[in-house]
Amino acid sequence: MSDAQLLPLLTRIAEALERLAPPPPGRLDLGAADAFVWHADPDRLEPVPIVNRVEIGLLRGVERQRDILLDNTTRFATGLPANNALLWGSRGMGKSSLVKSVHAAVAQDHPGTLALVEIHREDIPTLPRLLARLKDEPRRFILFCDDLSFDHDDAHYKSLKAVLEGGIEGRPENVVFYATSNRRHLMPRDMIENERSTAINPAEAVEEKVSLSDRFGLWLGFHNCDQPTYFSMIEGYAARFGLDIPAEQLRAEAVEWSVTRGSRSGRVAWQFIQDLAGRLEKPLR
């Protein structure tokens, strides 16, 4: 086949391949939404039009934690110095709900200045690439990792340590990192004790493991819920969503619900309210 005959054939093949190939992704407008989820492989930020959150006024039993985190976030949104925050403690007591609610409150008071970016624990090693994407943006960003913890032989914590404080560049001024965890030092106690008992220099080994949590300027502890606080949560939700039920009956059913779950917490209170609203045929909105 001559060159003159081959050229049209190659042209048609190239055109067919172009039609099959996906178009190159356009640059995402980070002002288009107030919340995003970071995905790796390939790296991309996915906008979240509606965030699953609880109104900040409905969070009970965590007023001190709320005020501290709200103040830190407001300062960050207005260009003032702010700390990374670790919210640690009991399960179901509103750690992640508080982060999302505080972000919503500050974003409402300062429109367009602050975005929330969720990163999954398994994507922590890609944090440097995410920071490189965000550092030149005019907005400020809360990087949020829910249920952050590290197990035996998990070296991801070293990546996070370098990002939070270390490295030549350090953390960009327009980024702060909030994390929630059931563990104060982000690692199981037996892991820390094992390092202490087997290392040549126990103090240095433990220091290496727990130094990650030291990178968080704010430590906010969340503790078990007592019954008055649990009732306050239930009654606040019932009033907000117009669940018409006598107070004594509401409390009795709430106690029964908590007994069947074996615990009292904000999560248990919300699950009870969802069940009650379903039985009363009332939408939660």
SELUMLO-96298 format. One record per residue: x, y, z of N, C-alpha, C in turn; residue number from 1; residue in three letters. Coordinates in nm, 3 decimals. Example, Ala and Ser with C-alpha at 12.3 -4.5 7.8 and 13.67 -1.06 7.14 Angstrom:
BEGIN
REC      nX      nY      nZ     caX     caY     caZ      cX      cY      cZ resi resn
REC   1.319  -0.569   0.780   1.230  -0.450   0.780   1.320  -0.330   0.780    1  ALA
REC   1.285  -0.225   0.708   1.367  -0.106   0.714   1.290   0.003   0.787    2  SER
//
This chain:
BEGIN
REC      nX      nY      nZ     caX     caY     caZ      cX      cY      cZ resi resn
REC   0.086  -0.118   0.000   0.000   0.000   0.000   0.090   0.123   0.000    1  MET
REC   0.060   0.216  -0.087   0.141   0.336  -0.101   0.111   0.433   0.013    2  SER
REC   0.199   0.533   0.027   0.180   0.634   0.131   0.050   0.711   0.109    3  ASP
REC   0.018   0.737  -0.016  -0.104   0.812  -0.047  -0.228   0.733  -0.005    4  ALA
REC  -0.223   0.600  -0.017  -0.337   0.518   0.024  -0.340   0.497   0.176    5  GLN
REC  -0.222   0.494   0.239  -0.214   0.468   0.383  -0.258   0.587   0.467    6  LEU
REC  -0.230   0.708   0.418  -0.260   0.829   0.497  -0.409   0.842   0.531    7  LEU
REC  -0.504   0.826   0.438  -0.647   0.836   0.475  -0.687   0.731   0.577    8  PRO
REC  -0.631   0.609   0.566  -0.664   0.503   0.662  -0.618   0.540   0.803    9  LEU
REC  -0.494   0.589   0.814  -0.442   0.629   0.945  -0.521   0.746   1.003   10  LEU
REC  -0.564   0.835   0.915  -0.644   0.949   0.961  -0.776   0.904   1.020   11  THR
REC  -0.841   0.807   0.952  -0.969   0.756   1.003  -0.951   0.684   1.136   12  ARG
REC  -0.840   0.609   1.151  -0.813   0.539   1.277  -0.791   0.640   1.390   13  ILE
REC  -0.714   0.745   1.363  -0.688   0.847   1.465  -0.817   0.916   1.507   14  ALA
REC  -0.902   0.948   1.411  -1.028   1.014   1.443  -1.119   0.923   1.527   15  GLU
REC  -1.118   0.793   1.493  -1.199   0.698   1.571  -1.149   0.687   1.715   16  ALA
REC  -1.018   0.686   1.734  -0.962   0.679   1.868  -0.994   0.804   1.949   17  LEU
REC  -0.994   0.919   1.884  -1.029   1.044   1.953  -1.173   1.043   2.000   18  GLU
REC  -1.262   0.983   1.918  -1.403   0.977   1.958  -1.423   0.882   2.075   19  ARG
REC  -1.340   0.775   2.083  -1.352   0.679   2.192  -1.292   0.731   2.322   20  LEU
REC  -1.189   0.813   2.311  -1.120   0.861   2.431  -1.205   0.965   2.503   21  ALA
REC  -1.210   0.963   2.637  -1.285   1.064   2.712  -1.218   1.199   2.699   22  PRO
REC  -1.295   1.307   2.702  -1.235   1.440   2.694  -1.151   1.468   2.818   23  PRO
REC  -1.046   1.547   2.807  -0.964   1.578   2.924  -1.047   1.653   3.027   24  PRO
REC  -1.028   1.620   3.157  -1.108   1.687   3.259  -1.077   1.835   3.267   25  PRO
REC  -1.179   1.915   3.279  -1.160   2.059   3.293  -1.118   2.092   3.436   26  GLY
REC  -1.063   2.207   3.457  -1.020   2.251   3.589  -1.144   2.280   3.674   27  ARG
REC  -1.149   2.219   3.791  -1.264   2.233   3.878  -1.265   2.372   3.941   28  LEU
REC  -1.382   2.435   3.940  -1.399   2.563   4.006  -1.423   2.537   4.154   29  ASP
REC  -1.324   2.567   4.238  -1.335   2.541   4.381  -1.420   2.644   4.453   30  LEU
REC  -1.477   2.736   4.378  -1.574   2.828   4.435  -1.716   2.786   4.407   31  GLY
REC  -1.732   2.672   4.338  -1.864   2.628   4.295  -1.942   2.558   4.405   32  ALA
REC  -1.875   2.516   4.512  -1.943   2.446   4.622  -1.868   2.478   4.751   33  ALA
REC  -1.933   2.449   4.864  -1.871   2.472   4.993  -1.813   2.345   5.053   34  ASP
REC  -1.833   2.232   4.985  -1.780   2.106   5.036  -1.738   2.016   4.920   35  ALA
REC  -1.631   1.940   4.943  -1.577   1.851   4.841  -1.528   1.723   4.908   36  PHE
REC  -1.518   1.616   4.828  -1.454   1.492   4.872  -1.334   1.468   4.782   37  VAL
REC  -1.219   1.440   4.844  -1.097   1.413   4.769  -1.089   1.264   4.738   38  TRP
REC  -1.071   1.234   4.609  -1.053   1.096   4.564  -0.915   1.083   4.499   39  HIS
REC  -0.849   0.974   4.526  -0.720   0.947   4.463  -0.737   0.837   4.358   40  ALA
REC  -0.646   0.839   4.259  -0.641   0.735   4.154  -0.770   0.731   4.070   41  ASP
REC  -0.793   0.829   3.985  -0.710   0.949   3.968  -0.745   1.057   4.070   42  PRO
REC  -0.652   1.149   4.091  -0.674   1.258   4.184  -0.785   1.349   4.133   43  ASP
REC  -0.882   1.373   4.220  -0.990   1.465   4.182  -1.065   1.510   4.306   44  ARG
REC  -1.124   1.628   4.297  -1.210   1.681   4.401  -1.353   1.678   4.351   45  LEU
REC  -1.438   1.607   4.424  -1.578   1.593   4.384  -1.665   1.685   4.468   46  GLU
REC  -1.737   1.779   4.405  -1.823   1.870   4.483  -1.936   1.794   4.552   47  PRO
REC  -1.973   1.841   4.670  -2.086   1.785   4.746  -2.191   1.894   4.759   48  VAL
REC  -2.297   1.888   4.679  -2.397   1.997   4.681  -2.469   2.009   4.815   49  PRO
REC  -2.504   1.894   4.876  -2.577   1.895   5.003  -2.500   1.809   5.102   50  ILE
REC  -2.454   1.870   5.210  -2.376   1.798   5.311  -2.470   1.739   5.415   51  VAL
REC  -2.446   1.614   5.452  -2.524   1.548   5.556  -2.478   1.602   5.692   52  ASN
REC  -2.556   1.694   5.748  -2.515   1.759   5.872  -2.634   1.783   5.964   53  ARG
REC  -2.603   1.811   6.089  -2.702   1.846   6.190  -2.686   1.994   6.222   54  VAL
REC  -2.796   2.064   6.243  -2.789   2.205   6.279  -2.710   2.220   6.408   55  GLU
REC  -2.625   2.321   6.412  -2.534   2.336   6.525  -2.610   2.357   6.656   56  ILE
REC  -2.727   2.418   6.650  -2.805   2.440   6.771  -2.864   2.313   6.829   57  GLY
REC  -2.866   2.204   6.753  -2.923   2.079   6.800  -2.820   1.989   6.867   58  LEU
REC  -2.695   2.028   6.864  -2.590   1.948   6.927  -2.585   1.980   7.076   59  LEU
REC  -2.617   1.884   7.159  -2.623   1.905   7.304  -2.514   1.824   7.374   60  ARG
REC  -2.473   1.875   7.489  -2.372   1.805   7.568  -2.230   1.830   7.522   61  GLY
REC  -2.211   1.909   7.417  -2.076   1.938   7.366  -2.059   2.089   7.348   62  VAL
REC  -2.123   2.166   7.435  -2.122   2.311   7.419  -1.981   2.371   7.428   63  GLU
REC  -1.901   2.321   7.522  -1.765   2.376   7.534  -1.682   2.343   7.411   64  ARG
REC  -1.688   2.219   7.365  -1.615   2.180   7.245  -1.663   2.261   7.125   65  GLN
REC  -1.794   2.281   7.117  -1.851   2.359   7.007  -1.794   2.501   7.005   66  ARG
REC  -1.792   2.566   7.120  -1.747   2.705   7.126  -1.600   2.716   7.089   67  ASP
REC  -1.518   2.622   7.136  -1.375   2.627   7.105  -1.350   2.606   6.956   68  ILE
REC  -1.415   2.505   6.900  -1.394   2.477   6.757  -1.452   2.587   6.670   69  LEU
REC  -1.565   2.643   6.711  -1.625   2.752   6.635  -1.535   2.874   6.634   70  LEU
REC  -1.475   2.905   6.748  -1.384   3.020   6.756  -1.261   2.996   6.669   71  ASP
REC  -1.202   2.876   6.677  -1.084   2.845   6.596  -1.114   2.855   6.447   72  ASN
REC  -1.231   2.804   6.407  -1.269   2.803   6.265  -1.300   2.943   6.216   73  THR
REC  -1.363   3.023   6.299  -1.393   3.162   6.261  -1.265   3.241   6.240   74  THR
REC  -1.168   3.222   6.330  -1.041   3.292   6.313  -0.972   3.248   6.184   75  ARG
REC  -0.976   3.119   6.156  -0.914   3.069   6.034  -0.982   3.128   5.911   76  PHE
REC  -1.115   3.132   5.910  -1.189   3.183   5.793  -1.163   3.330   5.769   77  ALA
REC  -1.131   3.406   5.873  -1.108   3.550   5.859  -0.961   3.584   5.841   78  THR
REC  -0.877   3.481   5.818  -0.737   3.506   5.787  -0.645   3.514   5.906   79  GLY
REC  -0.694   3.480   6.024  -0.612   3.483   6.144  -0.551   3.345   6.171   80  LEU
REC  -0.446   3.338   6.254  -0.387   3.207   6.284  -0.487   3.114   6.351   81  PRO
REC  -0.478   2.985   6.318  -0.567   2.884   6.375  -0.492   2.751   6.383   82  ALA
REC  -0.542   2.663   6.468  -0.477   2.535   6.493  -0.544   2.420   6.419   83  ASN
REC  -0.464   2.316   6.390  -0.522   2.187   6.355  -0.597   2.135   6.478   84  ASN
REC  -0.704   2.058   6.454  -0.787   2.012   6.566  -0.808   1.862   6.561   85  ALA
REC  -0.792   1.798   6.677  -0.822   1.655   6.692  -0.939   1.641   6.787   86  LEU
REC  -1.050   1.586   6.738  -1.168   1.560   6.820  -1.167   1.411   6.852   87  LEU
REC  -1.148   1.377   6.978  -1.129   1.237   7.015  -1.225   1.199   7.128   88  TRP
REC  -1.251   1.070   7.140  -1.331   1.025   7.253  -1.442   0.929   7.214   89  GLY
REC  -1.547   0.928   7.295  -1.652   0.827   7.288  -1.721   0.825   7.152   90  SER
REC  -1.758   0.705   7.112  -1.830   0.686   6.986  -1.968   0.750   6.993   91  ARG
REC  -2.010   0.809   6.880  -2.147   0.857   6.868  -2.178   0.985   6.943   92  GLY
REC  -2.075   1.057   6.992  -2.100   1.179   7.069  -2.088   1.307   6.988   93  MET
REC  -2.091   1.295   6.855  -2.104   1.414   6.772  -1.975   1.476   6.724   94  GLY
REC  -1.867   1.399   6.720  -1.739   1.456   6.677  -1.745   1.502   6.531   95  LYS
REC  -1.781   1.411   6.441  -1.788   1.449   6.299  -1.904   1.544   6.273   96  SER
REC  -2.015   1.527   6.344  -2.129   1.619   6.329  -2.088   1.761   6.365   97  SER
REC  -2.005   1.775   6.469  -1.963   1.907   6.511  -1.876   1.974   6.405   98  LEU
REC  -1.785   1.899   6.345  -1.700   1.957   6.240  -1.786   2.010   6.126   99  VAL
REC  -1.881   1.931   6.080  -1.965   1.972   5.968  -2.058   2.087   6.006  100  LYS
REC  -2.108   2.086   6.127  -2.198   2.192   6.170  -2.124   2.325   6.189  101  SER
REC  -2.004   2.318   6.246  -1.923   2.439   6.263  -1.886   2.497   6.128  102  VAL
REC  -1.848   2.411   6.034  -1.817   2.461   5.900  -1.936   2.533   5.839  103  HIS
REC  -2.055   2.474   5.852  -2.176   2.536   5.795  -2.204   2.671   5.859  104  ALA
REC  -2.188   2.680   5.992  -2.215   2.805   6.061  -2.118   2.915   6.018  105  ALA
REC  -1.990   2.882   6.010  -1.889   2.982   5.971  -1.905   3.020   5.824  106  VAL
REC  -1.933   2.921   5.739  -1.952   2.949   5.596  -2.073   3.040   5.574  107  ALA
REC  -2.173   3.025   5.657  -2.291   3.112   5.645  -2.258   3.255   5.686  108  GLN
REC  -2.177   3.271   5.789  -2.140   3.406   5.835  -2.036   3.471   5.745  109  ASP
REC  -1.956   3.389   5.676  -1.851   3.442   5.588  -1.863   3.373   5.452  110  HIS
REC  -1.961   3.410   5.373  -1.989   3.339   5.247  -1.869   3.337   5.153  111  PRO
REC  -1.845   3.220   5.095  -1.743   3.206   4.992  -1.601   3.197   5.041  112  GLY
REC  -1.578   3.209   5.172  -1.440   3.211   5.221  -1.388   3.074   5.260  113  THR
REC  -1.478   2.981   5.297  -1.433   2.858   5.361  -1.499   2.736   5.297  114  LEU
REC  -1.417   2.637   5.260  -1.467   2.511   5.204  -1.420   2.394   5.290  115  ALA
REC  -1.502   2.290   5.293  -1.471   2.168   5.366  -1.431   2.061   5.265  116  LEU
REC  -1.316   1.998   5.286  -1.268   1.892   5.197  -1.247   1.766   5.279  117  VAL
REC  -1.326   1.663   5.252  -1.311   1.537   5.324  -1.209   1.449   5.253  118  GLU
REC  -1.119   1.391   5.331  -1.021   1.297   5.278  -1.033   1.168   5.357  119  ILE
REC  -1.037   1.054   5.288  -1.049   0.926   5.355  -0.914   0.883   5.412  120  HIS
REC  -0.919   0.805   5.519  -0.796   0.765   5.587  -0.698   0.694   5.493  121  ARG
REC  -0.752   0.610   5.402  -0.664   0.536   5.314  -0.595   0.625   5.210  122  GLU
REC  -0.644   0.749   5.195  -0.584   0.841   5.100  -0.487   0.939   5.165  123  ASP
REC  -0.456   0.920   5.294  -0.364   1.010   5.364  -0.230   1.026   5.291  124  ILE
REC  -0.172   0.918   5.233  -0.044   0.937   5.163  -0.052   1.034   5.045  125  PRO
REC  -0.172   1.062   4.994  -0.185   1.155   4.881  -0.204   1.300   4.927  126  THR
REC  -0.196   1.324   5.058  -0.215   1.459   5.109  -0.123   1.563   5.044  127  LEU
REC   0.006   1.533   5.022   0.090   1.634   4.958   0.037   1.678   4.821  128  PRO
REC  -0.020   1.585   4.746  -0.075   1.623   4.615  -0.200   1.710   4.631  129  ARG
REC  -0.280   1.679   4.732  -0.398   1.761   4.757  -0.358   1.903   4.800  130  LEU
REC  -0.259   1.913   4.887  -0.213   2.045   4.932  -0.156   2.126   4.816  131  LEU
REC  -0.084   2.059   4.727  -0.031   2.128   4.609  -0.144   2.184   4.524  132  ALA
REC  -0.257   2.113   4.523  -0.375   2.158   4.446  -0.441   2.278   4.512  133  ARG
REC  -0.437   2.286   4.645  -0.514   2.388   4.716  -0.435   2.513   4.753  134  LEU
REC  -0.305   2.503   4.762  -0.227   2.609   4.825  -0.234   2.744   4.754  135  LYS
REC  -0.259   2.744   4.623  -0.264   2.870   4.549  -0.406   2.922   4.529  136  ASP
REC  -0.504   2.855   4.589  -0.643   2.898   4.576  -0.671   3.015   4.671  137  GLU
REC  -0.761   3.105   4.631  -0.792   3.219   4.719  -0.875   3.180   4.841  138  PRO
REC  -0.947   3.067   4.834  -1.031   3.025   4.946  -0.947   2.959   5.055  139  ARG
REC  -1.009   2.942   5.170  -0.949   2.868   5.280  -1.020   2.733   5.290  140  ARG
REC  -0.945   2.630   5.334  -0.996   2.493   5.331  -0.973   2.423   5.464  141  PHE
REC  -1.080   2.358   5.512  -1.066   2.264   5.623  -1.054   2.125   5.563  142  ILE
REC  -0.939   2.060   5.583  -0.926   1.920   5.543  -0.977   1.835   5.659  143  LEU
REC  -1.071   1.747   5.630  -1.141   1.673   5.734  -1.127   1.523   5.711  144  PHE
REC  -1.072   1.455   5.811  -1.060   1.309   5.806  -1.137   1.251   5.924  145  CYS
REC  -1.241   1.176   5.894  -1.326   1.118   5.997  -1.275   0.980   6.038  146  ASP
REC  -1.281   0.952   6.167  -1.243   0.821   6.222  -1.098   0.787   6.185  147  ASP
REC  -1.010   0.878   6.215  -0.867   0.860   6.184  -0.800   0.778   6.293  148  LEU
REC  -0.732   0.672   6.253  -0.653   0.592   6.347  -0.554   0.509   6.267  149  SER
REC  -0.453   0.459   6.338  -0.348   0.381   6.273  -0.324   0.254   6.352  150  PHE
REC  -0.305   0.144   6.282  -0.285   0.015   6.345  -0.139  -0.028   6.333  151  ASP
REC  -0.111  -0.148   6.380   0.024  -0.202   6.373   0.075  -0.204   6.228  152  HIS
REC   0.201  -0.169   6.212   0.269  -0.173   6.080   0.207  -0.077   5.979  153  ASP
REC   0.134   0.021   6.027   0.073   0.120   5.938   0.162   0.244   5.940  154  ASP
REC   0.227   0.271   5.828   0.321   0.384   5.821   0.257   0.511   5.768  155  ALA
REC   0.126   0.509   5.744   0.060   0.628   5.690   0.075   0.747   5.784  156  HIS
REC   0.089   0.720   5.915   0.096   0.831   6.009   0.218   0.919   5.983  157  TYR
REC   0.323   0.862   5.925   0.442   0.942   5.895   0.412   1.045   5.787  158  LYS
REC   0.328   1.007   5.690   0.289   1.102   5.586   0.212   1.218   5.646  159  SER
REC   0.124   1.187   5.740   0.043   1.291   5.801   0.128   1.383   5.889  160  LEU
REC   0.223   1.326   5.962   0.312   1.408   6.044   0.386   1.511   5.960  161  LYS
REC   0.438   1.468   5.847   0.514   1.559   5.762   0.427   1.671   5.708  162  ALA
REC   0.303   1.639   5.678   0.212   1.738   5.621   0.169   1.840   5.726  163  VAL
REC   0.140   1.794   5.847   0.085   1.884   5.948   0.183   1.991   5.992  164  LEU
REC   0.308   1.954   6.012   0.403   2.051   6.064   0.538   2.048   5.995  165  GLU
REC   0.579   1.929   5.949   0.715   1.914   5.900   0.731   1.957   5.756  166  GLY
REC   0.848   1.923   5.702   0.877   1.957   5.563   0.927   2.099   5.548  167  GLY
REC   0.986   2.125   5.434   1.042   2.258   5.408   0.932   2.362   5.392  168  ILE
REC   0.827   2.324   5.318   0.720   2.420   5.291   0.624   2.435   5.409  169  GLU
REC   0.603   2.327   5.484   0.506   2.332   5.593   0.364   2.329   5.538  170  GLY
REC   0.268   2.348   5.627   0.128   2.348   5.587   0.092   2.483   5.526  171  ARG
REC   0.025   2.483   5.409  -0.016   2.610   5.349  -0.101   2.693   5.444  172  PRO
REC  -0.091   2.825   5.436  -0.165   2.913   5.526  -0.316   2.903   5.506  173  GLU
REC  -0.358   2.860   5.388  -0.502   2.854   5.362  -0.562   2.716   5.389  174  ASN
REC  -0.489   2.632   5.464  -0.537   2.497   5.493  -0.520   2.469   5.642  175  VAL
REC  -0.623   2.407   5.702  -0.615   2.357   5.838  -0.670   2.215   5.837  176  VAL
REC  -0.624   2.132   5.930  -0.660   1.990   5.929  -0.739   1.956   6.054  177  PHE
REC  -0.862   1.905   6.035  -0.945   1.858   6.146  -0.963   1.706   6.131  178  TYR
REC  -0.948   1.635   6.242  -0.966   1.490   6.239  -1.047   1.446   6.360  179  ALA
REC  -1.122   1.337   6.344  -1.191   1.275   6.456  -1.134   1.136   6.476  180  THR
REC  -1.135   1.093   6.602  -1.081   0.960   6.632  -1.137   0.914   6.766  181  SER
REC  -1.153   0.783   6.782  -1.189   0.728   6.912  -1.067   0.717   7.003  182  ASN
REC  -0.947   0.739   6.947  -0.822   0.722   7.021  -0.752   0.856   7.039  183  ARG
REC  -0.712   0.884   7.161  -0.649   1.012   7.189  -0.517   1.030   7.115  184  ARG
REC  -0.439   0.923   7.105  -0.311   0.931   7.035  -0.317   0.868   6.896  185  HIS
REC  -0.438   0.840   6.847  -0.461   0.789   6.712  -0.411   0.648   6.692  186  LEU
REC  -0.364   0.584   6.799  -0.313   0.447   6.789  -0.363   0.368   6.909  187  MET
REC  -0.383   0.236   6.895  -0.431   0.156   7.007  -0.330   0.151   7.120  188  PRO
REC  -0.383   0.146   7.243  -0.294   0.146   7.361  -0.195   0.030   7.357  189  ARG
REC  -0.240  -0.089   7.312  -0.149  -0.203   7.313  -0.033  -0.184   7.216  190  ASP
REC  -0.058  -0.105   7.110   0.050  -0.077   7.014   0.157   0.009   7.081  191  MET
REC   0.113   0.110   7.157   0.208   0.196   7.226   0.283   0.118   7.333  192  ILE
REC   0.210   0.034   7.409   0.274  -0.045   7.514   0.374  -0.144   7.455  193  GLU
REC   0.340  -0.201   7.339   0.432  -0.296   7.275   0.561  -0.226   7.233  194  ASN
REC   0.548  -0.104   7.181   0.668  -0.029   7.144   0.755  -0.003   7.269  195  GLU
REC   0.689   0.027   7.380   0.763   0.058   7.502   0.839  -0.064   7.554  196  ARG
REC   0.778  -0.182   7.541   0.836  -0.302   7.601   0.942  -0.368   7.514  197  SER
REC   0.939  -0.346   7.383   1.031  -0.418   7.294   1.142  -0.332   7.236  198  THR
REC   1.129  -0.200   7.246   1.230  -0.114   7.184   1.358  -0.109   7.265  199  ALA
REC   1.469  -0.082   7.198   1.598  -0.065   7.267   1.590   0.059   7.356  200  ILE
REC   1.533   0.164   7.303   1.511   0.284   7.383   1.360   0.308   7.388  201  ASN
REC   1.291   0.258   7.491   1.144   0.265   7.496   1.090   0.405   7.485  202  PRO
REC   1.154   0.501   7.550   1.103   0.638   7.548   1.101   0.694   7.406  203  ALA
REC   1.208   0.669   7.331   1.214   0.720   7.194   1.111   0.653   7.105  204  GLU
REC   1.090   0.523   7.124   0.993   0.451   7.042   0.852   0.503   7.065  205  ALA
REC   0.816   0.524   7.192   0.682   0.576   7.222   0.669   0.719   7.171  206  VAL
REC   0.774   0.797   7.187   0.771   0.935   7.139   0.742   0.941   6.990  207  GLU
REC   0.800   0.852   6.913   0.777   0.848   6.769   0.631   0.820   6.738  208  GLU
REC   0.568   0.731   6.814   0.430   0.691   6.787   0.329   0.798   6.826  209  LYS
REC   0.350   0.862   6.943   0.249   0.956   6.992   0.273   1.098   6.944  210  VAL
REC   0.385   1.123   6.880   0.415   1.261   6.839   0.320   1.311   6.732  211  SER
REC   0.251   1.220   6.662   0.155   1.264   6.561   0.046   1.348   6.625  212  LEU
REC  -0.010   1.303   6.736  -0.119   1.378   6.798  -0.072   1.515   6.848  213  SER
REC   0.058   1.529   6.874   0.110   1.659   6.917   0.104   1.763   6.806  214  ASP
REC   0.087   1.719   6.683   0.077   1.813   6.571  -0.056   1.888   6.571  215  ARG
REC  -0.151   1.841   6.651  -0.281   1.906   6.660  -0.279   2.004   6.778  216  PHE
REC  -0.296   2.132   6.748  -0.294   2.233   6.853  -0.414   2.225   6.944  217  GLY
REC  -0.527   2.180   6.890  -0.648   2.165   6.970  -0.679   2.017   6.991  218  LEU
REC  -0.694   1.979   7.117  -0.744   1.846   7.152  -0.879   1.865   7.220  219  TRP
REC  -0.984   1.818   7.158  -1.118   1.832   7.213  -1.171   1.693   7.250  220  LEU
REC  -1.192   1.669   7.379  -1.237   1.539   7.425  -1.388   1.527   7.431  221  GLY
REC  -1.440   1.413   7.391  -1.583   1.384   7.394  -1.604   1.261   7.483  222  PHE
REC  -1.692   1.276   7.581  -1.704   1.174   7.684  -1.844   1.114   7.685  223  HIS
REC  -1.861   1.009   7.763  -1.988   0.937   7.766  -2.102   1.029   7.807  224  ASN
REC  -2.218   0.996   7.757  -2.337   1.080   7.772  -2.416   1.036   7.896  225  CYS
REC  -2.448   1.131   7.985  -2.534   1.097   8.098  -2.681   1.110   8.057  226  ASP
REC  -2.770   1.065   8.144  -2.911   1.061   8.107  -2.973   1.199   8.087  227  GLN
REC  -2.946   1.300   8.172  -3.002   1.433   8.147  -2.961   1.489   8.010  228  PRO
REC  -2.834   1.468   7.972  -2.789   1.516   7.841  -2.860   1.440   7.729  229  THR
REC  -2.877   1.310   7.749  -2.948   1.228   7.650  -3.091   1.278   7.632  230  TYR
REC  -3.160   1.308   7.744  -3.295   1.361   7.736  -3.296   1.497   7.666  231  PHE
REC  -3.195   1.579   7.693  -3.187   1.710   7.628  -3.175   1.696   7.477  232  SER
REC  -3.096   1.599   7.433  -3.082   1.572   7.290  -3.216   1.532   7.229  233  MET
REC  -3.283   1.436   7.295  -3.410   1.386   7.245  -3.513   1.497   7.237  234  ILE
REC  -3.526   1.575   7.343  -3.627   1.680   7.348  -3.597   1.792   7.248  235  GLU
REC  -3.468   1.820   7.228  -3.432   1.921   7.128  -3.471   1.879   6.988  236  GLY
REC  -3.444   1.754   6.954  -3.483   1.702   6.822  -3.635   1.701   6.807  237  TYR
REC  -3.705   1.656   6.911  -3.850   1.646   6.904  -3.913   1.783   6.882  238  ALA
REC  -3.862   1.884   6.953  -3.915   2.019   6.936  -3.884   2.074   6.797  239  ALA
REC  -3.761   2.049   6.749  -3.720   2.102   6.618  -3.804   2.045   6.505  240  ARG
REC  -3.838   1.917   6.512  -3.908   1.853   6.402  -4.058   1.836   6.428  241  PHE
REC  -4.108   1.898   6.535  -4.251   1.896   6.560  -4.308   1.759   6.587  242  GLY
REC  -4.236   1.678   6.665  -4.283   1.544   6.699  -4.373   1.555   6.822  243  LEU
REC  -4.502   1.551   6.798  -4.601   1.576   6.902  -4.624   1.450   6.984  244  ASP
REC  -4.561   1.446   7.102  -4.572   1.330   7.190  -4.554   1.381   7.333  245  ILE
REC  -4.634   1.334   7.428  -4.620   1.379   7.567  -4.478   1.358   7.618  246  PRO
REC  -4.432   1.452   7.702  -4.295   1.450   7.749  -4.261   1.322   7.824  247  ALA
REC  -4.352   1.275   7.910  -4.324   1.153   7.986  -4.312   1.032   7.895  248  GLU
REC  -4.399   1.025   7.795  -4.392   0.914   7.700  -4.263   0.921   7.618  249  GLN
REC  -4.226   1.043   7.578  -4.104   1.062   7.500  -3.983   1.010   7.578  250  LEU
REC  -3.975   1.048   7.705  -3.860   1.006   7.786  -3.862   0.855   7.809  251  ARG
REC  -3.980   0.800   7.835  -3.988   0.656   7.860  -3.944   0.577   7.738  252  ALA
REC  -3.990   0.618   7.621  -3.951   0.547   7.499  -3.803   0.566   7.468  253  GLU
REC  -3.752   0.686   7.499  -3.610   0.712   7.476  -3.523   0.625   7.566  254  ALA
REC  -3.564   0.606   7.691  -3.490   0.519   7.782  -3.492   0.375   7.732  255  VAL
REC  -3.610   0.330   7.691  -3.621   0.193   7.641  -3.531   0.174   7.518  256  GLU
REC  -3.529   0.273   7.431  -3.446   0.265   7.311  -3.298   0.255   7.347  257  TRP
REC  -3.254   0.337   7.444  -3.112   0.335   7.483  -3.074   0.203   7.550  258  SER
REC  -3.169   0.144   7.626  -3.141   0.016   7.691  -3.122  -0.093   7.586  259  VAL
REC  -3.203  -0.092   7.482  -3.190  -0.194   7.377  -3.059  -0.177   7.301  260  THR
REC  -3.005  -0.055   7.298  -2.877  -0.031   7.228  -2.757  -0.050   7.321  261  ARG
REC  -2.784  -0.053   7.450  -2.675  -0.072   7.545  -2.590   0.051   7.566  262  GLY
REC  -2.638   0.169   7.525  -2.559   0.290   7.544  -2.647   0.413   7.525  263  SER
REC  -2.595   0.526   7.571  -2.656   0.657   7.544  -2.553   0.741   7.470  264  ARG
REC  -2.594   0.803   7.361  -2.504   0.890   7.285  -2.588   0.975   7.192  265  SER
REC  -2.523   1.072   7.128  -2.593   1.152   7.030  -2.642   1.069   6.912  266  GLY
REC  -2.562   0.969   6.874  -2.603   0.883   6.762  -2.727   0.802   6.799  267  ARG
REC  -2.728   0.746   6.921  -2.844   0.670   6.965  -2.967   0.758   6.973  268  VAL
REC  -2.951   0.882   7.020  -3.063   0.976   7.027  -3.119   1.004   6.888  269  ALA
REC  -3.032   1.023   6.791  -3.078   1.052   6.655  -3.148   0.930   6.593  270  TRP
REC  -3.095   0.812   6.621  -3.160   0.691   6.570  -3.299   0.674   6.630  271  GLN
REC  -3.314   0.708   6.758  -3.447   0.702   6.821  -3.542   0.801   6.756  272  PHE
REC  -3.493   0.923   6.730  -3.577   1.025   6.668  -3.621   0.982   6.528  273  ILE
REC  -3.532   0.919   6.453  -3.570   0.870   6.320  -3.680   0.764   6.331  274  GLN
REC  -3.668   0.676   6.429  -3.770   0.573   6.448  -3.902   0.637   6.491  275  ASP
REC  -3.895   0.732   6.584  -4.017   0.798   6.632  -4.085   0.875   6.520  276  LEU
REC  -4.007   0.949   6.442  -4.065   1.026   6.332  -4.129   0.934   6.229  277  ALA
REC  -4.068   0.819   6.205  -4.129   0.723   6.112  -4.262   0.672   6.163  278  GLY
REC  -4.268   0.642   6.292  -4.393   0.592   6.349  -4.501   0.700   6.350  279  ARG
REC  -4.459   0.826   6.368  -4.556   0.936   6.367  -4.584   0.990   6.226  280  LEU
REC  -4.517   0.929   6.126  -4.532   0.969   5.987  -4.500   1.117   5.967  281  GLU
REC  -4.389   1.160   6.028  -4.343   1.299   6.018  -4.207   1.300   5.949  282  LYS
REC  -4.191   1.376   5.841  -4.061   1.386   5.775  -3.964   1.470   5.859  283  PRO
REC  -3.837   1.435   5.854  -3.735   1.507   5.928  -3.669   1.611   5.839  284  LEU
REC  -3.736   1.724   5.826  -3.678   1.833   5.747  -3.734   1.967   5.792  285  ARG
//
